[in-house]
Amino acid sequence: MKSVQQMITEAAAEITGHTPTESWRRAQEENALLVDIRDVGELQRSGVVEGSHHAPRGMLEFLVDPESPFHKPVFAEDREFIFY
């Protein structure tokens, strides 16, 4: 079994981090999709980013997987996804 640190190291090698400003620019200029992974209560308390797509963290793998009955077609699009 992999340690948490091993999993973090492997994940970090596969993702690119962006500042909020860079994320917004990519969404506006490069058609990246901002994906809000907060739960519904957090959305209600603090609002949403205009143009973002909501995908709760607890459902994310199901929403992204094309074989899942919960799959959302937006995740099959050929574009960058920026999760926050």
N, C-alpha and C positions, 0 to 999 in steps of 0.2 A: 504494500500500500504506500502511495506517495504521501510525503508530509505536506502540510499546508504550505510551507515555504517553497517546496518543489513545485506545487501547483501554481503558486503566485509567480514564480520565476518563469515557468512555461507560458503562462497567460500573458505576462508582460512582454515576452518576445513576439507575441502574435498581435498585439494591439498597438494603436497609436493614440497617445493622449493629446488633447487639445485644450487650450484655455477657453473660457466661455466666449471671449471675443472672437477667437479663431473658429469656434464651433458655429457661431451665428453667421460669420462671413461665409463659411463653407455651405451652410444651409441656404443662404441668400444667393450666392454666386455660383455654386457648383452643384446645386440640387441634392445636397446631402440631406438625409432625413434625421431630425432630432427625435429621439425616442425617450420619452419620460418613463422611467421604471419605478417611480414612486407609487405607493398605494393610494387608494381613492381618498382616504382621510387626509393625507398630505396635500393632495391636489385641491381639496375643498378648503383647507386652511390657507394655502399660499398661492393658489392659482396655477395657471398653466402658461407655457411659452407658446405664443402665437405660431401656428403652423406645425407644432410638434404632434407626434403620435403617441398615445398612451399604451403601454404594454407593461402591466405590473410585473415586477421582478419574479414573483412566485409562479407566473404563467409564461415567462419569456421563452423557455425552451419549447413549450408546446405551441406557442404562437409562431415561432420561427421554423419549426420542423414541417416540411411539406407533407410528411406522412401522418401528421397529427390531425385528428378531427377538429382541432381548435386553430389550425393554421390560418394565418391572415395573409392574403395575397400581397400586401404591401411589402412583406419580407422576402418575396421572390423577385422583387425589382432589382435591376442592376444599378445600384447606387450605394453610396457610402451611408452607413448607419452610425449615428453618434448617440450613444447611450449615456443618459445622465440621471 
